[in-house]
Amino acid sequence: MEEQRRRQEAEAAAAREEEARRRNALEEETRRATRAQEEAERTAREAAEAARRALAEREEIERQLRIGTQPVVVPTPEEIRLARERVRYDDAVSHIAIAGIAGSGKSSLINALRGLNNNDRNAAPTGVNETTLEISRYVDAHNPQLAWYDIPGSGTARTPDWQYFHSQGLYVFDCILVLINDRFTTTDLAILTNCHHFRIPTFIVRSKSDQHISNLMMDMGYDPDEEDTDRQAQFRKVARNQYISGTRQNVENNLAEANLPDQRVYIVSKRTLLAAVKDQGPRGTVIDEIELLTNLYNVAFSRL
């Protein structure tokens, strides 16, 4: 009897051990299956995210191509070195580029910012046709820590729109003024897109305001030979307000369409800007000339 009891106890113990072993094996198999499932789900999520990013990138490139803006091209270290060498980059100076389409008034604006008339000695050459064929560097006599650069106009056979930012080496400048004319072009968008990517401060500027306002006045029926000053003032006020609101709305719409951050457009007159730079007191009606100078100088000198 005792022998039989011990045998039964041994068999029961062996059965319990076998049951424990099977249970442990089942739990381990369950854990392995769970880990495999989690890994498969993680891999699937990563694959789905990669596919989503690839689709988004493709759609963004297609969108840029539709609006005429080419994808951002990252310059090589050698290209950066050569571009800095070409503009005579100096760490003790702020380098400010004036860029935009041909005929937008870049040279006249750079002269005004330096306190010069177009016919003054050392002024940047101006003309009806595009006169800037290569990047021109101008030291500011009033602020020697500022170097102004007159950039060849885009939209010409010499400088195709989509190559403008990269081919001109604009990525080495400390600040860029994007000078627009009567329309916001694909070149303007390309410059702003690249500046946003490279984190280069930008100022959108529309010049020739006196001329544009006078043209609007005549479109409204104003006769420049009239001697009625009150009537002239009324026409000018309406045309000025229309010009300012239309310009600001045009820039806002174009920035939104290009998925770029909203930013201010500075509306200026060369004559008023020149007087402000020379501390002669503004001539004519001030729009954004004083604020442009103040904000531009703040940005330019903040890096020194």
Backbone as numpy.savetxt, mean C-alpha at the origin, in Angstrom:
# Nx Ny Nz CAx CAy CAz Cx Cy Cz
-9.95 -84.27 48.08 -10.77 -83.06 48.08 -9.91 -81.78 48.08
-8.90 -81.82 48.93 -8.02 -80.64 49.00 -7.31 -80.40 47.69
-6.87 -81.50 47.05 -6.20 -81.37 45.76 -7.12 -80.78 44.71
-8.36 -81.23 44.71 -9.34 -80.73 43.74 -9.63 -79.25 43.97
-9.70 -78.85 45.26 -9.99 -77.44 45.57 -8.86 -76.54 45.09
-7.59 -77.03 45.32 -6.46 -76.21 44.88 -6.42 -76.10 43.36
-6.77 -77.20 42.69 -6.79 -77.17 41.23 -7.85 -76.19 40.72
-9.02 -76.19 41.34 -10.09 -75.28 40.92 -9.69 -73.81 41.15
-9.03 -73.57 42.29 -8.59 -72.21 42.57 -7.54 -71.74 41.55
-6.63 -72.69 41.19 -5.60 -72.35 40.20 -6.24 -72.04 38.85
-7.22 -72.88 38.48 -7.90 -72.66 37.19 -8.65 -71.33 37.20
-9.29 -71.01 38.35 -10.03 -69.75 38.46 -9.08 -68.55 38.35
-7.92 -68.71 39.04 -6.94 -67.62 38.98 -6.42 -67.45 37.57
-6.16 -68.58 36.89 -5.67 -68.50 35.51 -6.72 -67.86 34.61
-7.99 -68.20 34.88 -9.08 -67.62 34.07 -9.17 -66.11 34.29
-8.98 -65.71 35.57 -9.03 -64.27 35.86 -7.88 -63.53 35.19
-6.70 -64.16 35.22 -5.54 -63.54 34.57 -5.74 -63.43 33.06
-6.31 -64.49 32.46 -6.59 -64.47 31.03 -7.60 -63.40 30.69
-8.63 -63.28 31.56 -9.66 -62.26 31.33 -9.05 -60.86 31.43
-8.16 -60.68 32.43 -7.50 -59.38 32.59 -6.61 -59.08 31.38
-5.91 -60.11 30.92 -5.04 -59.92 29.76 -5.84 -59.51 28.54
-6.99 -60.25 28.31 -7.83 -59.91 27.15 -8.41 -58.50 27.27
-8.79 -58.15 28.51 -9.35 -56.81 28.72 -8.31 -55.74 28.45
-7.08 -55.95 28.94 -6.00 -54.99 28.70 -5.68 -54.89 27.21
-5.68 -56.07 26.56 -5.40 -56.07 25.12 -6.48 -55.32 24.37
-7.75 -55.50 24.80 -8.86 -54.81 24.14 -8.77 -53.30 24.37
-8.42 -52.93 25.60 -8.28 -51.49 25.90 -7.14 -50.87 25.10
-6.03 -51.58 24.98 -4.90 -51.07 24.20 -5.26 -50.94 22.73
-5.99 -51.95 22.21 -6.44 -51.89 20.83 -7.38 -50.72 20.61
-8.25 -50.49 21.60 -9.18 -49.35 21.52 -8.42 -48.02 21.50
-7.39 -47.94 22.40 -6.59 -46.71 22.44 -5.86 -46.49 21.12
-5.30 -47.56 20.55 -4.61 -47.44 19.26 -5.57 -47.00 18.16
-6.77 -47.59 18.18 -7.77 -47.23 17.17 -8.19 -45.76 17.32
-8.34 -45.33 18.58 -8.71 -43.93 18.83 -7.62 -42.98 18.36
-6.34 -43.34 18.69 -5.23 -42.49 18.24 -5.14 -42.45 16.72
-5.36 -43.60 16.09 -5.32 -43.64 14.63 -6.43 -42.79 14.03
-7.60 -42.85 14.65 -8.72 -42.05 14.14 -8.45 -40.57 14.32
-7.92 -40.21 15.51 -7.60 -38.80 15.75 -6.53 -38.30 14.79
-5.53 -39.13 14.52 -4.48 -38.74 13.58 -5.04 -38.58 12.18
-5.93 -39.50 11.80 -6.56 -39.40 10.47 -7.40 -38.14 10.37
-8.14 -37.83 11.43 -8.97 -36.62 11.42 -8.09 -35.37 11.38
-6.96 -35.38 12.12 -6.06 -34.23 12.09 -5.45 -34.05 10.70
-5.04 -35.16 10.11 -4.48 -35.11 8.76 -5.51 -34.60 7.77
-6.75 -35.04 7.94 -7.82 -34.59 7.03 -8.07 -33.10 7.21
-8.06 -32.64 8.48 -8.27 -31.20 8.73 -7.13 -30.38 8.11
-5.89 -30.86 8.29 -4.75 -30.13 7.72 -4.82 -30.11 6.20
-5.22 -31.23 5.61 -5.35 -31.29 4.15 -6.44 -30.35 3.68
-7.57 -30.33 4.43 -8.67 -29.43 4.06 -8.25 -27.97 4.19
-7.48 -27.65 5.26 -7.02 -26.27 5.47 -6.03 -25.88 4.37
-5.14 -26.81 4.02 -4.18 -26.52 2.94 -4.91 -26.29 1.63
-5.93 -27.09 1.37 -6.71 -26.92 0.15 -7.45 -25.59 0.17
-7.98 -25.23 1.36 -8.69 -23.95 1.48 -7.75 -22.78 1.22
-6.52 -22.86 1.82 -5.55 -21.78 1.60 -5.13 -21.70 0.14
-4.91 -22.85 -0.47 -4.51 -22.86 -1.89 -5.60 -22.25 -2.75
-6.87 -22.60 -2.44 -7.98 -22.03 -3.20 -8.07 -20.53 -2.99
-7.90 -20.10 -1.72 -7.97 -18.66 -1.42 -6.85 -17.91 -2.13
-5.64 -18.50 -2.12 -4.51 -17.85 -2.80 -4.76 -17.76 -4.30
-5.29 -18.85 -4.88 -5.58 -18.84 -6.31 -6.64 -17.79 -6.64
-7.70 -17.74 -5.80 -8.75 -16.75 -6.03 -8.23 -15.34 -5.89
-7.31 -15.13 -4.92 -6.73 -13.80 -4.74 -5.89 -13.40 -5.94
-5.09 -14.34 -6.44 -4.28 -14.06 -7.63 -5.18 -13.75 -8.82
-6.25 -14.55 -8.98 -7.18 -14.32 -10.08 -7.86 -12.97 -9.93
-8.20 -12.59 -8.66 -8.82 -11.29 -8.45 -7.85 -10.17 -8.79
-6.59 -10.33 -8.37 -5.59 -9.31 -8.68 -5.40 -9.18 -10.18
-5.39 -10.31 -10.86 -5.22 -10.26 -12.31 -6.42 -9.59 -12.97
-7.63 -9.85 -12.41 -8.83 -9.22 -13.00 -8.77 -7.72 -12.88
-8.27 -7.20 -11.73 -8.23 -5.75 -11.56 -6.92 -5.16 -12.09
-6.07 -6.02 -12.63 -4.85 -5.53 -13.26 -3.67 -5.41 -12.31
-3.79 -5.92 -11.08 -2.70 -5.84 -10.13 -2.00 -7.18 -10.05
-0.71 -7.20 -10.33 0.04 -8.44 -10.29 0.37 -8.83 -8.85
0.55 -10.12 -8.55 0.94 -10.53 -7.20 2.24 -9.87 -6.77
2.39 -9.67 -5.43 3.59 -9.05 -4.88 4.81 -9.90 -5.18
5.87 -9.25 -5.65 7.14 -9.94 -5.93 8.12 -9.55 -4.84
8.65 -10.52 -4.13 9.60 -10.25 -3.05 11.01 -10.15 -3.64
11.70 -9.02 -3.43 13.04 -8.86 -4.00 14.06 -9.73 -3.28
15.09 -10.10 -4.00 16.18 -10.87 -3.41 17.10 -9.92 -2.63
17.92 -10.43 -1.73 18.89 -9.57 -1.02 19.80 -8.80 -1.98
20.17 -9.42 -3.09 21.02 -8.73 -4.05 20.27 -7.59 -4.72
18.99 -7.80 -5.04 18.19 -6.73 -5.64 18.03 -5.57 -4.66
17.84 -5.87 -3.39 17.73 -4.82 -2.37 19.04 -4.04 -2.28
20.16 -4.75 -2.27 21.46 -4.09 -2.20 21.68 -3.15 -3.38
21.36 -3.63 -4.57 21.56 -2.81 -5.76 20.62 -1.61 -5.77
19.37 -1.80 -5.32 18.41 -0.69 -5.29 18.86 0.37 -4.29
19.33 -0.04 -3.14 19.83 0.93 -2.14 21.06 1.66 -2.68
21.89 0.95 -3.39 23.08 1.57 -3.97 22.68 2.59 -5.04
21.66 2.25 -5.83 21.23 3.13 -6.91 20.67 4.46 -6.39
19.97 4.41 -5.26 19.38 5.65 -4.73 20.28 6.32 -3.69
21.49 5.76 -3.52 22.46 6.30 -2.55 21.84 6.35 -1.15
21.36 5.21 -0.72 20.67 5.13 0.57 21.62 5.46 1.72
21.12 6.31 2.64 21.91 6.77 3.79 21.03 6.62 5.03
21.51 5.88 6.03 20.71 5.63 7.23 20.41 6.91 8.01
21.15 7.98 7.76 20.94 9.24 8.48 19.94 10.14 7.77
19.34 9.64 6.69 18.43 10.44 5.87 17.13 9.67 5.66
16.01 10.40 5.58 14.74 9.79 5.18 14.58 9.92 3.68
14.28 8.79 3.02 14.21 8.76 1.57 12.74 8.68 1.16
12.26 9.73 0.48 10.84 9.87 0.15 10.67 9.85 -1.36
9.90 8.90 -1.86 9.69 8.77 -3.30 8.34 9.38 -3.68
8.31 10.05 -4.82 7.07 10.55 -5.41 6.80 9.68 -6.63
5.74 8.90 -6.59 5.46 7.93 -7.65 4.04 8.11 -8.17
3.83 7.65 -9.39 2.50 7.75 -9.98 2.58 7.66 -11.49
1.43 7.80 -12.12 1.39 7.67 -13.57 2.04 8.87 -14.24
2.44 8.68 -15.48 3.05 9.75 -16.25 2.08 10.92 -16.40
2.59 12.13 -16.20 1.77 13.32 -16.39 0.92 13.71 -15.20
1.13 13.09 -14.04 0.30 13.40 -12.87 0.83 14.59 -12.08
1.98 15.14 -12.47 2.52 16.32 -11.80 3.53 16.01 -10.72
4.25 14.88 -10.85 5.21 14.49 -9.82 6.33 15.51 -9.66
6.90 15.93 -10.77 8.05 16.84 -10.70 7.65 18.19 -10.10
6.49 18.70 -10.47 6.02 19.97 -9.90 5.77 19.83 -8.41
5.21 18.70 -7.99 4.96 18.48 -6.57 6.26 18.41 -5.78
7.24 17.70 -6.33 8.51 17.57 -5.61 9.21 18.92 -5.51
9.04 19.76 -6.52 9.61 21.11 -6.45 8.93 21.91 -5.34
7.61 21.86 -5.27 6.88 22.58 -4.23 7.27 22.09 -2.84
7.42 20.78 -2.68 7.80 20.24 -1.37 9.21 20.68 -0.96
10.04 21.01 -1.95 11.40 21.50 -1.66 11.45 23.02 -1.60
10.29 23.68 -1.74 10.25 25.13 -1.68 10.73 25.82 -2.93
10.56 25.16 -4.09 11.04 25.70 -5.36 9.91 25.87 -6.35
10.01 26.91 -7.18 9.16 27.02 -8.36 9.75 26.14 -9.46
8.95 25.83 -10.45 9.42 24.95 -11.52 10.59 25.52 -12.31
10.68 26.86 -12.38 11.76 27.46 -13.15 12.95 27.89 -12.29
12.95 27.51 -11.01 14.07 27.85 -10.14 15.28 26.97 -10.43
16.42 27.46 -10.06 17.66 26.69 -10.21 17.57 25.44 -9.34
18.02 24.32 -9.87 18.02 23.02 -9.19 16.63 22.39 -9.06
15.65 22.98 -9.72 14.31 22.40 -9.68 14.27 21.17 -10.58
13.39 20.23 -10.25 13.20 19.06 -11.11 12.57 19.50 -12.42
13.04 19.00 -13.56 12.49 19.41 -14.85 11.05 18.97 -15.00
10.25 19.84 -15.59 8.84 19.54 -15.82 8.54 19.74 -17.31
7.43 19.19 -17.73 7.03 19.35 -19.13 5.73 18.62 -19.40
5.20 18.83 -20.60 3.95 18.18 -20.99 4.16 16.68 -21.09
5.28 16.28 -21.71 5.60 14.86 -21.83 6.34 14.40 -20.58
6.41 13.09 -20.41 7.14 12.53 -19.27 8.61 12.89 -19.40
9.13 13.68 -18.43 10.51 14.15 -18.50 11.45 13.33 -17.63
10.93 12.57 -16.68 11.76 11.78 -15.80 11.94 10.38 -16.38
13.16 10.08 -16.84 13.45 8.78 -17.44 14.14 7.84 -16.47
14.82 8.40 -15.47 15.48 7.61 -14.44 15.16 8.23 -13.09
15.35 7.46 -12.02 15.12 7.99 -10.69 16.07 9.16 -10.44
15.49 10.29 -10.03 16.30 11.49 -9.75 16.24 11.80 -8.26
17.39 12.08 -7.69 17.51 12.36 -6.25 17.70 13.84 -6.03
16.93 14.42 -5.09 17.03 15.84 -4.79 17.16 16.02 -3.28
18.22 16.70 -2.87 18.40 17.02 -1.46 17.55 18.24 -1.12
16.98 18.23 0.06 16.14 19.34 0.50 17.02 20.38 1.19
17.09 21.58 0.61 17.94 22.63 1.18 17.44 23.07 2.54
16.12 23.03 2.77 15.56 23.44 4.05 15.67 22.33 5.10
15.61 21.07 4.65 15.70 19.92 5.56 16.71 18.93 4.99
17.99 19.09 5.29 19.02 18.22 4.69 18.87 16.75 5.08
18.04 16.44 6.08 17.83 15.05 6.45 16.76 14.38 5.58
16.24 15.13 4.61 15.24 14.58 3.69 15.83 14.51 2.29
15.64 13.36 1.66 16.02 13.21 0.25 14.76 12.85 -0.53
14.47 13.64 -1.56 13.27 13.43 -2.37 13.66 12.74 -3.67
12.82 11.83 -4.12 13.12 11.07 -5.33 11.97 11.19 -6.33
12.31 11.67 -7.49 11.35 11.80 -8.60 11.43 10.50 -9.40
10.36 9.71 -9.34 10.35 8.38 -9.94 9.75 8.45 -11.35
10.36 7.78 -12.35 9.77 7.79 -13.70 8.31 7.38 -13.68
7.50 8.05 -14.47 6.07 7.77 -14.50 5.76 6.40 -15.06
4.76 5.77 -14.49 4.33 4.46 -14.99 3.33 4.65 -16.11
2.92 3.52 -16.68 1.93 3.58 -17.75 2.52 4.00 -19.07
3.85 3.95 -19.20 4.50 4.27 -20.47 5.12 2.99 -21.01
5.58 3.07 -22.25 6.23 1.90 -22.85 7.49 1.54 -22.08
8.11 2.55 -21.45 9.35 2.30 -20.73 9.09 1.55 -19.42
7.95 1.82 -18.80 7.67 1.25 -17.48 6.25 0.67 -17.46
6.06 -0.59 -17.81 4.72 -1.19 -17.76 4.15 -1.16 -16.35
2.81 -1.04 -16.26 2.14 -0.88 -14.97 2.52 -1.97 -13.96
2.43 -3.24 -14.38 2.56 -4.32 -13.42 3.98 -4.48 -12.88
4.96 -3.92 -13.59 6.36 -4.01 -13.15 6.81 -2.81 -12.33
5.95 -1.81 -12.23 6.37 -0.49 -11.74 7.06 -0.55 -10.37
6.39 -1.11 -9.36 6.93 -1.10 -8.00 8.27 -1.83 -7.94
8.31 -3.03 -8.50 9.52 -3.85 -8.39 10.65 -3.29 -9.25
10.33 -2.91 -10.49 11.39 -2.46 -11.40 12.04 -1.17 -10.93
11.26 -0.32 -10.23 11.82 0.93 -9.73 12.48 0.78 -8.37
12.40 -0.41 -7.79 13.03 -0.62 -6.48 12.38 0.19 -5.38
11.07 0.38 -5.46 10.39 1.22 -4.47 10.40 0.60 -3.07
10.76 -0.67 -2.97 10.76 -1.35 -1.68 11.86 -0.85 -0.75
12.80 -0.03 -1.24 13.87 0.45 -0.36 13.57 1.83 0.23
12.48 2.46 -0.17 12.20 3.81 0.30 11.54 3.79 1.68
11.73 4.88 2.42 11.18 5.00 3.76 9.74 5.48 3.75
9.36 6.15 2.70 8.00 6.69 2.59 7.72 6.93 1.11
6.48 6.72 0.69 6.13 6.90 -0.72 4.86 7.73 -0.83
4.92 8.77 -1.65 3.74 9.55 -2.00 3.20 9.01 -3.31
1.97 8.55 -3.29 1.32 8.04 -4.50 0.48 9.17 -5.06
0.94 9.73 -6.16 0.27 10.89 -6.74 -0.73 10.42 -7.79
-2.02 10.73 -7.55 -3.05 10.31 -8.47 -3.52 11.50 -9.29
-4.10 11.18 -10.44 -4.62 12.23 -11.32 -6.14 12.24 -11.21
-6.83 12.22 -12.31 -8.29 12.29 -12.27 -8.93 10.91 -12.12
-8.13 9.87 -12.03 -8.67 8.53 -11.86 -7.69 7.69 -11.06
-8.22 6.72 -10.37 -7.42 5.81 -9.56 -7.03 4.64 -10.45
-5.75 4.49 -10.75 -5.32 3.53 -11.75 -4.85 2.21 -11.13
-4.67 1.21 -11.99 -4.14 -0.08 -11.53 -2.72 0.08 -10.99
-1.99 1.05 -11.50 -0.64 1.30 -10.98 -0.71 1.82 -9.55
-1.64 2.75 -9.29 -1.82 3.24 -7.93 -2.11 2.09 -6.98
-3.02 1.19 -7.40 -3.37 0.03 -6.57 -2.17 -0.89 -6.36
-1.39 -1.09 -7.42 -0.22 -1.96 -7.31 0.79 -1.38 -6.32
1.02 -0.08 -6.38 1.95 0.55 -5.45 1.46 0.41 -4.02
0.18 0.71 -3.78 -0.37 0.65 -2.43 -0.38 -0.78 -1.89
-0.68 -1.75 -2.77 -0.67 -3.15 -2.35 0.73 -3.58 -1.92
1.72 -3.21 -2.71 3.10 -3.57 -2.36 3.57 -2.84 -1.11
3.22 -1.57 -0.98 3.62 -0.81 0.21 2.98 -1.41 1.46
1.74 -1.84 1.34 1.06 -2.48 2.47 1.79 -3.77 2.84
2.21 -4.52 1.84 2.93 -5.78 2.09 4.28 -5.53 2.76
5.01 -4.52 2.28 6.34 -4.23 2.82 6.31 -3.25 3.99
5.10 -2.84 4.39 4.92 -1.92 5.52 5.65 -0.60 5.33
5.53 -0.05 4.14 6.12 1.25 3.84 5.02 2.30 3.98
5.22 3.35 4.80 4.20 4.40 4.94 3.90 5.05 3.59
2.63 5.29 3.33 2.22 5.90 2.06 1.29 7.08 2.30
1.34 8.02 1.38 0.42 9.15 1.36 -0.20 9.20 -0.04
-1.51 9.15 -0.11 -2.19 9.32 -1.38 -2.42 10.81 -1.58
-1.95 11.34 -2.69 -2.02 12.78 -2.93 -2.64 13.05 -4.29
-3.55 14.01 -4.32 -4.06 14.49 -5.60 -3.68 15.96 -5.73
-2.92 16.27 -6.76 -2.42 17.61 -6.97 -3.24 18.31 -8.06
-2.76 19.48 -8.47 -3.41 20.28 -9.52 -4.84 20.65 -9.16
-5.11 20.85 -7.87 -6.48 21.10 -7.43 -7.06 22.39 -7.99
-6.25 23.44 -8.06 -6.74 24.71 -8.62 -7.25 24.51 -10.04
-6.47 23.78 -10.83 -6.83 23.52 -12.22 -8.12 22.71 -12.32
-8.23 21.66 -11.49 -9.42 20.81 -11.54 -10.67 21.59 -11.11
-10.54 22.41 -10.08 -11.69 23.19 -9.61 -12.13 24.20 -10.67
-11.16 24.84 -11.32 -11.50 25.80 -12.39 -12.21 25.09 -13.55
-11.75 23.89 -13.88 -12.42 23.13 -14.96 -13.85 22.79 -14.58
-14.07 22.42 -13.32 -15.43 22.12 -12.87 -16.32 23.35 -12.92
-15.77 24.49 -12.56 -16.54 25.74 -12.61 -17.04 26.01 -14.03
-16.17 25.83 -15.01 -16.57 26.07 -16.40 -17.57 25.03 -16.88
-17.43 23.78 -16.40 -18.40 22.75 -16.74 -19.78 23.11 -16.19
-19.81 23.86 -15.10 -21.08 24.26 -14.49 -21.69 25.49 -15.15
-20.94 26.08 -16.09 -21.47 27.24 -16.80 -20.84 28.56 -16.43
-19.80 28.55 -15.64 -19.15 29.79 -15.25 -18.34 30.36 -16.40
-18.47 31.66 -16.62 -17.72 32.36 -17.67 -16.55 33.08 -17.01
-15.30 32.69 -17.31 -14.14 33.33 -16.66 -14.01 34.81 -16.98
-14.71 35.29 -18.01 -14.65 36.72 -18.34 -15.60 37.55 -17.50
-16.46 36.89 -16.74 -17.40 37.62 -15.90 -16.65 38.40 -14.82
-17.17 39.57 -14.45 -16.54 40.41 -13.43 -17.28 40.35 -12.11
-18.33 39.56 -12.05 -19.12 39.44 -10.83 -18.38 38.53 -9.85
-17.72 39.14 -8.86 -16.91 38.35 -7.92 -17.77 37.47 -7.02
-18.97 37.94 -6.68 -19.85 37.12 -5.84 -20.25 35.85 -6.57
-20.58 35.99 -7.86 -20.96 34.83 -8.67 -19.78 33.88 -8.81
-18.59 34.44 -8.99 -17.39 33.61 -9.10 -17.18 32.82 -7.81
-17.36 33.49 -6.66 -17.17 32.83 -5.37 -18.19 31.71 -5.18
-19.41 31.92 -5.63 -20.43 30.88 -5.50 -20.08 29.66 -6.35
-19.69 29.90 -7.58 -19.28 28.80 -8.46 -18.08 28.04 -7.87
-17.11 28.81 -7.36 -15.92 28.18 -6.83 -16.23 27.33 -5.61
-17.10 27.81 -4.75 -17.46 27.05 -3.55 -18.12 25.73 -3.91
-19.07 25.77 -4.85 -19.77 24.55 -5.26 -18.80 23.59 -5.94
-17.97 24.12 -6.85 -17.02 23.27 -7.57 -16.00 22.67 -6.62
-15.53 23.46 -5.66 -14.55 22.98 -4.69 -15.11 21.83 -3.86
-16.31 22.01 -3.36 -16.94 20.96 -2.55 -17.17 19.69 -3.36
-17.59 19.86 -4.61 -17.83 18.70 -5.48 -16.51 17.97 -5.78
-15.48 18.75 -6.02 -14.17 18.16 -6.32 -13.62 17.37 -5.13
-13.71 17.96 -3.95 -13.18 17.31 -2.75 -13.97 16.04 -2.44
-15.30 16.14 -2.41 -16.11 14.96 -2.06 -15.97 13.87 -3.12
-15.91 14.25 -4.39 -15.77 13.26 -5.46 -14.43 12.54 -5.39
-13.37 13.30 -5.11 -12.04 12.68 -5.00 -11.98 11.71 -3.83
-12.48 12.13 -2.68 -12.43 11.27 -1.49 -13.26 10.00 -1.71
-14.44 10.13 -2.31 -15.29 8.96 -2.54 -14.65 8.01 -3.54
-14.02 8.56 -4.57 -13.37 7.73 -5.58 -12.26 6.90 -4.97
-11.44 7.52 -4.12 -10.34 6.80 -3.47 -10.88 5.75 -2.51
-11.89 6.11 -1.72 -12.48 5.16 -0.78 -13.02 3.93 -1.50
-13.73 4.15 -2.60 -14.31 3.03 -3.36 -13.23 2.12 -3.93
-12.18 2.73 -4.48 -11.13 1.94 -5.10 -10.34 1.14 -4.07
-10.08 1.72 -2.91 -9.37 0.99 -1.87 -10.20 -0.20 -1.38
-11.50 0.02 -1.22 -12.37 -1.06 -0.76 -12.43 -2.18 -1.79
-12.53 -1.82 -3.06 -12.59 -2.82 -4.14 -11.31 -3.64 -4.20
-10.18 -3.00 -3.90 -8.89 -3.69 -3.94 -8.57 -4.40 -2.62
-9.52 -4.35 -1.66 -9.33 -4.99 -0.35 -8.13 -4.41 0.37
-7.94 -3.09 0.25 -6.86 -2.39 0.93 -7.44 -1.56 2.07
-6.66 -1.32 3.13 -7.16 -0.50 4.24 -7.52 0.90 3.77
-8.56 1.45 4.35 -8.96 2.80 4.01 -7.90 3.79 4.49
-7.59 4.77 3.71 -6.67 5.81 4.13 -7.02 7.13 3.46
-6.53 8.17 4.03 -6.89 9.50 3.59 -6.22 9.85 2.27
-6.90 10.66 1.48 -6.27 11.25 0.30 -6.06 12.73 0.61
-4.86 13.20 0.34 -4.52 14.61 0.57 -4.70 15.38 -0.74
-5.60 16.33 -0.72 -5.92 17.13 -1.90 -5.18 18.46 -1.79
-4.31 18.75 -2.75 -3.44 19.91 -2.61 -3.35 20.71 -3.91
-2.94 21.94 -3.73 -2.59 22.83 -4.84 -1.11 23.12 -4.73
-0.41 23.04 -5.85 1.03 23.27 -5.84 1.35 24.67 -5.32
0.59 25.66 -5.73 0.85 27.04 -5.32 0.68 27.22 -3.81
-0.39 26.67 -3.26 -0.63 26.78 -1.82 0.41 25.98 -1.04
0.77 24.80 -1.54 1.77 23.98 -0.88 3.13 24.68 -0.86
3.51 25.27 -1.97 4.78 25.98 -2.07 4.85 27.12 -1.06
3.76 27.88 -0.96 3.74 29.00 -0.01 3.86 28.50 1.43
3.23 27.37 1.72 3.30 26.82 3.07 4.71 26.35 3.39
5.38 25.72 2.43 6.75 25.25 2.64 7.70 26.43 2.88
7.46 27.53 2.18 8.33 28.71 2.28 7.91 29.64 3.42
6.90 29.21 4.22 6.42 30.01 5.35 5.97 31.40 4.93
5.37 31.47 3.76 4.87 32.76 3.27 3.38 32.94 3.55
2.78 31.95 4.20 1.34 32.00 4.40 0.66 31.42 3.18
-0.37 30.62 3.39 -1.05 29.96 2.27 -1.63 30.95 1.28
-1.50 30.63 0.00 -2.12 31.43 -1.05 -3.32 30.67 -1.58
-4.44 31.37 -1.69 -5.65 30.69 -2.12 -6.30 29.98 -0.94
-7.21 29.10 -1.23 -7.94 28.38 -0.19 -7.22 27.10 0.16
-6.89 26.94 1.42 -6.19 25.75 1.87 -7.15 24.56 1.88
-6.67 23.42 1.40 -7.46 22.19 1.49 -6.73 21.26 2.46
-5.75 20.50 1.97 -5.03 19.56 2.84 -3.52 19.83 2.88
-3.09 20.98 2.38 -1.66 21.23 2.23 -0.92 21.23 3.58
-1.47 21.93 4.56 -0.79 22.02 5.87 -0.74 20.65 6.54
-1.84 19.93 6.50 -1.88 18.61 7.13 -0.95 17.62 6.43
-0.84 17.73 5.12 0.09 16.85 4.41 1.51 17.09 4.87
1.92 18.35 4.93 3.28 18.66 5.36 3.52 18.19 6.79
2.57 18.46 7.68 2.73 18.08 9.09 2.87 16.57 9.24
1.96 15.82 8.63 1.97 14.36 8.76 3.16 13.73 8.04
3.50 14.29 6.90 4.64 13.77 6.15 5.94 13.96 6.92
6.14 15.16 7.47 7.35 15.42 8.25 7.40 14.53 9.49
6.26 14.31 10.14 6.23 13.45 11.32 6.71 12.04 10.99
6.21 11.50 9.87 6.61 10.15 9.46 8.08 10.13 9.06
8.51 11.13 8.28 9.88 11.15 7.76 10.91 11.25 8.88
10.65 12.11 9.86 11.64 12.33 10.91 11.55 11.30 12.03
10.45 10.55 12.09 10.29 9.56 13.16 11.27 8.41 13.03
11.77 8.15 11.83 12.69 7.02 11.63 14.15 7.41 11.85
14.42 8.69 12.04 15.80 9.14 12.16 16.28 9.08 13.63
